[in-house]
Amino acid sequence: MVLAYDGTNYCGWQLQLNGITIEEVLNRTLSELLREPIGVIGASRTDSGVHAEGNVAVFDTENRMPADKICFALNQRLPEDIRVLSSEEVPLDWHPRKQNCVKTYEYRILNRKIDMPTLRLYSHFCYFPLNEHHMRRAASYLVGEHDFKSFCTTRGQAEDTVRTIYRADVVKEHDMITITVKGSGFLYNMVRIIAGTLMKVGMGVYPPEHVEEILAARNRKAAGPTAPARGLTLMGMEYETELKKKITGKNRDWEYQLIQTEIPEKKKAYLFINRCRQEDFEGLLARVTHQAVRNGARQVYVCDKEDDSRIVPGKNYGYYQFSYGHDMLAMTKKVSLPQSSPEEDMSVKQVFQGVWEKVSIWQTSLFCSIYNQVFYSLPNSATLTEKEAREYLVNSRWQLFLIKVRDKAVGFVILVEKEEELEIDSLGILKEYRGHGLAREILERTEMAAAGMGKEFLSLTVASINTAAISLYTSIGFENKGMTSRWYMTENDYNFSESQ
């Protein structure tokens, strides 16, 4: 159910002993309507006096009333200050607080000399002139992923106070200033403390850039007061319908990328930590790993690019323990073959038992299919999309080839031209065609190509646990130049749809 309500006469959303709440009214009215005990679960447990135009709630019922009719039947019984805007059936395991979503809040400030009685329940009155331009500048410092400990009431403070704000804006229309904040989630009283802080900026008590210092302080005392509840309205919730392929977190304390491309099919996620302040490292590792698992990952691989010794195998990081996975090794070979003649074009060339065929725009689907089959079960597996393949094709430094045997595509190679070397970005042969020397042919043909381009070296990277590949590379003259990255991994079978 999507819900709208005037929170003036209620002690917030959540059931409590000291007054009537939105949850209590919904439970009672639904139980009467459907003639069975009903308990709703709300997406956002708004505080006393806070309004909503798009809160979300779910409930289970055995009643056979069509889901889309519930809103009409329920609204005939609800008080005038609560309305169900729409209702629909969702899967049994759909939980409104465990889905990825973006929440939007608005805080309204009536900024004039004399209050307006008709607006007193839905805005905070401030007679002191506010500079909305300074407030807007100050709000911009909140955008991004930050630790919002300074913007959280101490008694309701969560263990993890990191949140992501996608938009923070301030607009003035006539006498009404509206602060709009969109984010992945909010801490207790977070939006109201943001509003109180921005009003201090608007009054000239703080310069706009002081908001950045407040964030860095991670101390509730550093921020402004908590603005009154009546100015706050939960405007809506946008639920994620498709998993994001990449999540990036970046501020002055940390930077990371969580790659989720392989979660839907392989249940694998990859976390690259580019940099992180030591005090924040364990929290970041636990938080982002947990996010990947909630999104469906059963294996999470982590690479700490700044310090590969910070992850301690067997140590608890939140719900998770990590074990050493593997190293990625850099290998190079000095090109020693004579330069090939100009007529030896790589676009279509018979080499031993295999034929090289340069990939055209029409073959990207076939190329990606073979690529993804080859890498499906490898520890640091990769998934290539047609869009990515087409981007490679228009980049003159990248060359994509299919390997064919008797007109059947059985493998591939991706080459990257660099200043003094030709890099083998990836190569692979379908399982049923391995063991016949095709991989060796690819490497020999690639060396011929490198010689023809005047390159001095061939280079590639390989996982330390891929011993068969390392043995092949070593046998034809590649040397191990050392580790480029170290990977740790965690496996779990935690089912969040069944957890509280």
C-alpha positions as CSV (number, residue, x, y, z in Angstrom):
1,M,0.0,0.0,0.0
2,V,1.2,3.5,-0.8
3,L,0.0,5.8,2.0
4,A,-0.5,9.5,2.6
5,Y,-1.4,11.0,6.0
6,D,-1.4,14.1,8.1
7,G,0.7,13.3,11.1
8,T,-0.5,16.1,13.3
9,N,-2.9,14.0,15.5
10,Y,-0.6,10.9,15.7
11,C,2.4,9.9,17.8
12,G,4.2,8.8,14.7
13,W,4.0,5.5,12.7
14,Q,5.1,2.9,15.2
15,L,2.9,1.3,17.8
16,Q,3.4,2.7,21.3
17,L,1.6,2.9,24.6
18,N,1.4,6.7,25.0
19,G,-0.8,7.6,22.1
20,I,-2.5,6.6,18.8
21,T,-0.3,5.9,15.8
22,I,-0.7,5.4,12.1
23,E,0.3,1.7,12.4
24,E,-2.4,1.2,15.1
25,V,-5.1,2.7,13.0
26,L,-4.2,0.7,9.9
27,N,-4.0,-2.6,11.8
28,R,-7.4,-2.1,13.5
29,T,-9.2,-0.9,10.3
30,L,-7.7,-3.7,8.1
31,S,-8.6,-6.4,10.7
32,E,-12.2,-5.2,10.7
33,L,-12.3,-5.0,6.9
34,L,-10.8,-8.4,6.2
35,R,-12.1,-10.1,9.4
36,E,-8.7,-11.5,10.4
37,P,-5.8,-10.2,12.5
38,I,-3.6,-7.9,10.4
39,G,-0.3,-6.4,11.2
40,V,1.3,-4.0,8.7
41,I,5.0,-3.5,8.2
42,G,5.9,0.1,7.2
43,A,8.8,1.2,5.1
44,S,9.5,4.4,7.0
45,R,8.6,4.7,10.7
46,T,8.0,8.4,10.7
47,D,8.1,10.4,14.0
48,S,5.3,12.1,15.8
49,G,3.8,15.0,13.8
50,V,5.6,14.1,10.5
51,H,3.5,13.8,7.4
52,A,3.6,11.5,4.4
53,E,2.5,11.6,0.8
54,G,4.2,8.3,-0.3
55,N,5.0,6.0,2.6
56,V,4.8,2.2,1.9
57,A,3.4,-0.7,3.9
58,V,2.7,-4.4,3.4
59,F,0.6,-7.0,5.1
60,D,-0.3,-10.7,4.7
61,T,-3.9,-11.8,4.3
62,E,-5.9,-14.9,3.3
63,N,-8.8,-12.8,2.2
64,R,-9.6,-13.1,-1.5
65,M,-10.5,-9.4,-2.1
66,P,-8.5,-8.2,-5.2
67,A,-5.4,-6.4,-4.1
68,D,-6.2,-3.2,-6.2
69,K,-9.6,-2.9,-4.5
70,I,-8.3,-2.9,-1.0
71,C,-7.4,0.8,-1.1
72,F,-11.0,1.8,-2.0
73,A,-12.6,-0.4,0.6
74,L,-10.1,0.7,3.3
75,N,-10.4,4.4,2.6
76,Q,-14.2,4.2,3.4
77,R,-13.3,3.2,6.9
78,L,-10.2,5.2,7.6
79,P,-10.2,8.7,9.2
80,E,-9.9,11.6,6.9
81,D,-6.3,12.3,7.7
82,I,-5.1,8.9,6.5
83,R,-5.5,7.6,2.9
84,V,-4.3,4.6,0.9
85,L,-3.3,6.0,-2.5
86,S,-2.9,2.6,-4.2
87,S,-2.6,-1.1,-3.3
88,E,-1.2,-4.1,-5.2
89,E,0.0,-7.6,-4.5
90,V,3.7,-8.3,-4.0
91,P,5.8,-11.5,-3.6
92,L,5.6,-13.1,-0.2
93,D,9.2,-12.3,0.6
94,W,9.0,-8.6,-0.4
95,H,9.9,-6.5,2.6
96,P,9.6,-2.7,2.3
97,R,12.7,-2.0,4.5
98,K,14.9,-4.6,2.8
99,Q,14.6,-3.4,-0.8
100,N,17.0,-1.0,-2.4
101,C,15.1,2.3,-2.7
102,V,15.5,6.1,-2.8
103,K,13.5,8.0,-0.2
104,T,12.5,11.6,-0.8
105,Y,11.8,14.0,2.1
106,E,10.8,17.7,2.0
107,Y,11.1,20.1,4.8
108,R,9.1,23.3,4.4
109,I,9.9,26.6,6.1
110,L,7.5,29.6,6.0
111,N,9.8,32.5,6.0
112,R,7.9,35.8,6.6
113,K,7.3,38.3,9.4
114,I,3.9,37.0,10.4
115,D,2.8,33.4,10.6
116,M,0.0,32.1,8.3
117,P,-2.5,30.0,10.4
118,T,-3.5,27.8,7.4
119,L,0.1,26.6,6.9
120,R,1.1,26.2,10.5
121,L,0.5,22.4,10.6
122,Y,2.6,21.7,7.4
123,S,5.6,24.1,7.7
124,H,7.9,25.5,10.3
125,F,7.5,29.2,10.8
126,C,10.7,31.3,10.8
127,Y,10.5,35.1,11.0
128,F,14.2,35.7,10.7
129,P,15.1,36.3,7.0
130,L,16.9,33.3,5.5
131,N,19.4,33.4,2.6
132,E,18.3,30.5,0.5
133,H,21.3,30.8,-1.8
134,H,23.7,30.1,1.1
135,M,21.5,27.3,2.3
136,R,21.6,25.7,-1.2
137,R,25.4,25.9,-1.3
138,A,25.6,24.4,2.2
139,A,23.2,21.6,1.1
140,S,25.5,20.6,-1.7
141,Y,28.2,19.4,0.7
142,L,25.8,16.7,1.9
143,V,25.5,15.0,-1.5
144,G,27.4,11.7,-1.8
145,E,28.2,8.9,0.7
146,H,29.2,10.2,4.1
147,D,29.2,9.4,7.7
148,F,26.2,11.4,9.0
149,K,26.9,10.8,12.7
150,S,26.7,14.6,13.3
151,F,23.2,14.5,11.8
152,C,21.7,11.8,14.0
153,T,20.1,12.1,17.4
154,T,22.3,10.3,20.0
155,R,19.6,8.2,21.7
156,G,18.5,6.8,18.3
157,Q,21.9,6.5,16.8
158,A,22.5,3.4,14.6
159,E,25.7,1.4,14.8
160,D,26.4,2.3,11.2
161,T,25.8,5.9,10.4
162,V,27.0,6.0,6.8
163,R,24.3,7.0,4.3
164,T,24.2,8.2,0.7
165,I,22.5,11.4,-0.3
166,Y,21.7,11.7,-4.1
167,R,20.2,15.1,-4.0
168,A,20.0,18.0,-1.5
169,D,18.4,21.2,-2.8
170,V,16.8,24.4,-1.4
171,V,14.2,26.3,-3.4
172,K,12.3,29.4,-2.4
173,E,8.8,30.2,-3.8
174,H,7.2,33.3,-2.5
175,D,7.5,32.9,1.3
176,M,8.0,29.2,1.4
177,I,11.5,27.6,1.4
178,T,11.5,23.9,0.6
179,I,14.5,21.7,1.4
180,T,14.4,18.5,-0.7
181,V,16.6,15.6,0.3
182,K,16.8,12.3,-1.6
183,G,18.8,9.4,-0.2
184,S,19.3,5.7,0.2
185,G,18.2,5.8,3.8
186,F,18.0,8.2,6.8
187,L,19.1,8.1,10.4
188,Y,16.9,9.1,13.3
189,N,16.0,12.8,13.0
190,M,18.5,13.1,10.2
191,V,16.4,15.3,7.9
192,R,15.2,17.5,10.7
193,I,18.8,18.1,11.9
194,I,19.8,18.9,8.3
195,A,17.0,21.4,8.1
196,G,18.0,23.0,11.5
197,T,21.6,23.2,10.3
198,L,20.7,24.8,7.0
199,M,18.6,27.4,8.8
200,K,21.6,28.3,10.8
201,V,23.5,28.8,7.5
202,G,20.5,30.9,6.2
203,M,20.7,33.1,9.3
204,G,24.4,33.7,8.8
205,V,25.4,31.8,12.0
206,Y,27.5,29.3,9.9
207,P,29.1,29.9,6.5
208,P,28.0,27.3,3.8
209,E,31.3,25.5,3.8
210,H,31.0,24.9,7.6
211,V,28.7,22.0,6.7
212,E,31.7,20.1,5.5
213,E,33.4,20.6,8.8
214,I,30.2,19.4,10.6
215,L,30.3,16.2,8.6
216,A,34.0,15.6,9.4
217,A,33.4,16.2,13.1
218,R,31.1,13.1,13.4
219,N,29.6,14.7,16.5
220,R,26.0,15.6,17.0
221,K,27.0,18.7,19.0
222,A,28.7,20.1,15.9
223,A,25.4,20.4,13.9
224,G,22.5,22.7,14.3
225,P,19.2,22.1,16.2
226,T,16.6,19.5,15.3
227,A,13.8,21.4,13.4
228,P,10.2,20.8,14.5
229,A,8.4,17.7,13.0
230,R,5.5,19.5,11.4
231,G,7.6,20.9,8.6
232,L,8.7,17.4,7.4
233,T,6.9,15.3,4.8
234,L,7.9,11.9,3.4
235,M,7.2,12.5,-0.3
236,G,7.8,9.1,-1.7
237,M,9.9,6.0,-2.2
238,E,11.3,4.8,-5.5
239,Y,12.1,1.1,-5.3
240,E,14.9,-0.4,-7.4
241,T,13.6,-2.5,-10.3
242,E,17.0,-3.5,-11.7
243,L,20.2,-4.1,-9.7
244,K,22.8,-1.5,-10.3
245,K,25.9,-2.9,-12.1
246,K,28.3,-0.7,-10.1
247,I,28.0,1.2,-6.8
248,T,30.7,3.8,-6.2
249,G,31.4,5.5,-2.8
250,K,33.8,8.4,-2.8
251,N,34.6,11.2,-0.3
252,R,37.7,12.5,1.3
253,D,37.9,9.5,3.7
254,W,37.4,6.6,1.3
255,E,36.8,5.5,-2.3
256,Y,35.5,2.1,-3.5
257,Q,33.6,0.4,-6.3
258,L,31.3,-2.6,-5.8
259,I,30.8,-4.5,-9.0
260,Q,27.5,-6.3,-9.1
261,T,27.3,-7.4,-12.7
262,E,27.5,-11.1,-11.9
263,I,25.2,-11.2,-8.9
264,P,22.0,-12.2,-10.9
265,E,23.5,-15.2,-12.6
266,K,26.6,-16.2,-10.6
267,K,25.9,-14.8,-7.2
268,K,29.3,-13.1,-7.2
269,A,30.3,-9.5,-6.3
270,Y,33.7,-7.8,-6.4
271,L,34.7,-4.9,-4.1
272,F,37.7,-2.7,-5.0
273,I,38.8,-0.5,-2.1
274,N,41.0,2.2,-3.7
275,R,41.7,4.1,-0.5
276,C,40.2,4.2,3.0
277,R,41.1,6.0,6.2
278,Q,42.3,3.3,8.7
279,E,39.6,4.3,11.2
280,D,36.9,3.6,8.6
281,F,38.3,0.5,7.0
282,E,36.6,-2.2,9.0
283,G,33.2,-0.5,8.9
284,L,33.5,0.0,5.1
285,L,34.4,-3.6,4.5
286,A,31.6,-4.9,6.7
287,R,29.0,-2.4,5.3
288,V,29.6,-2.8,1.6
289,T,30.0,-6.6,1.8
290,H,26.7,-6.7,3.6
291,Q,25.1,-4.6,0.9
292,A,26.4,-7.0,-1.8
293,V,25.0,-10.0,0.2
294,R,21.6,-8.3,0.6
295,N,21.6,-7.8,-3.1
296,G,22.0,-11.5,-3.7
297,A,25.7,-12.2,-3.6
298,R,26.8,-15.5,-2.1
299,Q,30.5,-14.9,-2.8
300,V,32.2,-11.5,-2.3
301,Y,35.7,-11.0,-3.5
302,V,37.6,-8.0,-2.1
303,C,40.8,-6.2,-3.2
304,D,42.3,-3.6,-1.0
305,K,44.4,-1.6,-3.4
306,E,45.9,0.7,-0.7
307,D,47.1,-2.0,1.7
308,D,46.6,-5.7,1.0
309,S,47.5,-6.7,4.5
310,R,44.6,-4.9,6.2
311,I,42.2,-7.8,5.7
312,V,42.9,-10.4,8.4
313,P,41.7,-14.0,7.5
314,G,39.4,-15.4,10.1
315,K,38.6,-12.0,11.7
316,N,35.0,-11.0,12.0
317,Y,33.9,-8.0,10.0
318,G,30.3,-7.5,10.9
319,Y,28.6,-10.8,9.8
320,Y,31.5,-11.9,7.7
321,Q,34.9,-13.6,7.8
322,F,37.4,-13.5,4.9
323,S,39.9,-16.0,3.6
324,Y,42.8,-15.6,1.3
325,G,41.6,-16.1,-2.3
326,H,44.4,-15.6,-4.8
327,D,46.9,-13.1,-6.2
328,M,46.8,-11.6,-9.7
329,L,50.3,-12.0,-11.2
330,A,51.9,-9.8,-13.9
331,M,53.8,-11.8,-16.6
332,T,55.8,-10.5,-19.5
333,K,57.7,-12.0,-22.4
334,K,60.3,-10.3,-24.6
335,V,59.2,-10.4,-28.3
336,S,61.9,-12.4,-30.1
337,L,60.3,-13.4,-33.4
338,P,61.2,-11.6,-36.6
339,Q,58.7,-9.0,-37.8
340,S,56.0,-10.4,-39.9
341,S,55.4,-9.2,-43.5
342,P,52.7,-6.6,-44.2
343,E,50.5,-9.1,-46.0
344,E,50.1,-11.2,-42.8
345,D,46.8,-9.4,-41.8
346,M,45.3,-10.5,-38.5
347,S,41.7,-9.9,-39.7
348,V,41.3,-13.4,-41.2
349,K,44.3,-15.7,-40.9
350,Q,44.8,-19.5,-40.9
351,V,47.1,-20.4,-38.1
352,F,47.8,-24.2,-37.6
353,Q,44.4,-25.7,-36.8
354,G,42.7,-22.4,-35.8
355,V,41.5,-19.4,-37.8
356,W,41.6,-15.9,-36.4
357,E,38.7,-13.6,-37.3
358,K,38.5,-10.0,-36.3
359,V,35.2,-9.3,-34.6
360,S,32.7,-7.2,-36.4
361,I,29.8,-5.2,-34.9
362,W,27.5,-8.0,-36.0
363,Q,29.4,-10.6,-34.0
364,T,29.4,-9.0,-30.6
365,S,26.6,-11.3,-29.3
366,L,28.5,-14.4,-30.4
367,F,31.8,-13.0,-28.9
368,C,30.2,-12.2,-25.6
369,S,28.5,-15.6,-25.4
370,I,31.9,-17.4,-25.8
371,Y,33.7,-15.0,-23.5
372,N,31.1,-15.5,-20.7
373,Q,31.1,-19.3,-21.1
374,V,34.9,-19.5,-20.7
375,F,35.0,-17.2,-17.7
376,Y,31.8,-18.5,-16.0
377,S,33.3,-20.6,-13.2
378,L,36.7,-18.9,-12.7
379,P,37.3,-17.3,-9.2
380,N,37.8,-13.8,-10.6
381,S,35.4,-14.5,-13.4
382,A,34.3,-11.7,-15.7
383,T,31.1,-10.9,-17.6
384,L,31.2,-9.0,-20.9
385,T,28.1,-7.3,-22.2
386,E,27.4,-6.4,-25.9
387,K,27.6,-2.7,-25.0
388,E,31.1,-3.1,-23.6
389,A,32.2,-5.2,-26.5
390,R,31.0,-2.5,-29.0
391,E,32.9,0.1,-26.9
392,Y,36.1,-1.9,-27.4
393,L,35.5,-2.2,-31.1
394,V,35.5,1.6,-31.6
395,N,38.7,2.0,-29.6
396,S,41.7,1.7,-31.9
397,R,43.9,0.4,-29.1
398,W,41.7,-2.6,-28.6
399,Q,41.4,-5.6,-30.9
400,L,38.9,-8.5,-30.5
401,F,39.3,-11.8,-32.3
402,L,37.3,-15.0,-32.5
403,I,39.2,-18.3,-32.8
404,K,37.5,-20.7,-35.2
405,V,38.0,-24.4,-35.9
406,R,36.2,-25.7,-39.0
407,D,34.0,-22.5,-39.1
408,K,32.9,-23.0,-35.5
409,A,33.9,-20.2,-33.0
410,V,35.7,-22.0,-30.1
411,G,37.7,-19.3,-28.4
412,F,38.7,-15.6,-28.3
413,V,41.5,-13.2,-27.6
414,I,41.4,-9.5,-26.6
415,L,44.6,-7.5,-27.3
416,V,45.4,-4.0,-26.1
417,E,48.1,-2.0,-27.9
418,K,50.4,0.0,-25.6
419,E,53.5,2.1,-26.2
420,E,56.2,-0.6,-26.0
421,E,54.1,-3.7,-25.5
422,L,51.1,-5.6,-26.7
423,E,48.9,-6.7,-23.7
424,I,46.8,-9.8,-23.8
425,D,43.8,-8.6,-21.9
426,S,42.1,-12.0,-21.9
427,L,42.1,-15.2,-23.9
428,G,40.1,-18.4,-23.6
429,I,39.1,-21.6,-25.3
430,L,35.7,-23.4,-24.7
431,K,36.1,-26.4,-22.4
432,E,35.4,-29.1,-25.0
433,Y,38.2,-27.7,-27.3
434,R,41.0,-27.5,-24.6
435,G,44.0,-29.8,-24.6
436,H,44.6,-29.5,-28.4
437,G,47.2,-26.7,-28.4
438,L,44.9,-23.9,-29.4
439,A,45.9,-21.6,-26.4
440,R,49.6,-22.1,-27.4
441,E,48.7,-21.1,-31.0
442,I,47.0,-18.0,-29.8
443,L,50.1,-16.9,-27.8
444,E,52.4,-17.7,-30.7
445,R,50.2,-15.8,-33.2
446,T,50.0,-12.9,-30.7
447,E,53.8,-12.7,-30.5
448,M,54.0,-12.6,-34.3
449,A,51.5,-9.7,-34.3
450,A,53.5,-7.9,-31.6
451,A,56.6,-8.3,-33.7
452,G,54.8,-6.9,-36.7
453,M,53.8,-3.9,-34.7
454,G,57.4,-3.3,-33.5
455,K,56.5,-4.0,-29.8
456,E,59.2,-5.2,-27.4
457,F,57.1,-7.1,-25.0
458,L,54.0,-9.2,-24.5
459,S,52.2,-8.8,-21.2
460,L,49.3,-10.4,-19.3
461,T,47.9,-11.0,-15.9
462,V,46.8,-14.3,-14.4
463,A,45.3,-15.6,-11.2
464,S,47.9,-17.4,-9.0
465,I,45.5,-20.4,-8.6
466,N,45.2,-20.8,-12.4
467,T,48.2,-23.2,-12.4
468,A,47.5,-24.6,-15.8
469,A,47.6,-21.2,-17.5
470,I,50.8,-20.2,-15.5
471,S,52.5,-23.4,-16.6
472,L,51.6,-22.7,-20.3
473,Y,52.8,-19.1,-20.1
474,T,56.1,-20.1,-18.4
475,S,56.8,-22.9,-21.0
476,I,56.9,-20.4,-23.8
477,G,59.0,-17.8,-22.1
478,F,56.7,-15.6,-19.9
479,E,58.3,-14.4,-16.7
480,N,56.5,-13.7,-13.4
481,K,57.1,-10.0,-12.6
482,G,55.2,-10.1,-9.3
483,M,51.8,-9.5,-7.8
484,T,49.5,-6.8,-9.0
485,S,46.7,-7.3,-6.6
486,R,45.6,-9.6,-3.7
487,W,42.1,-10.9,-3.4
488,Y,40.2,-12.1,-0.3
489,M,36.8,-13.7,-0.4
490,T,33.8,-14.6,1.9
491,E,31.1,-17.1,1.2
492,N,27.7,-17.2,3.0
493,D,24.3,-18.7,2.8
494,Y,22.5,-16.1,4.8
495,N,18.9,-15.6,3.6
496,F,17.8,-12.1,4.2
497,S,14.3,-12.7,3.0
498,E,13.8,-15.0,6.0
499,S,15.6,-12.8,8.6
500,Q,14.1,-10.2,10.8
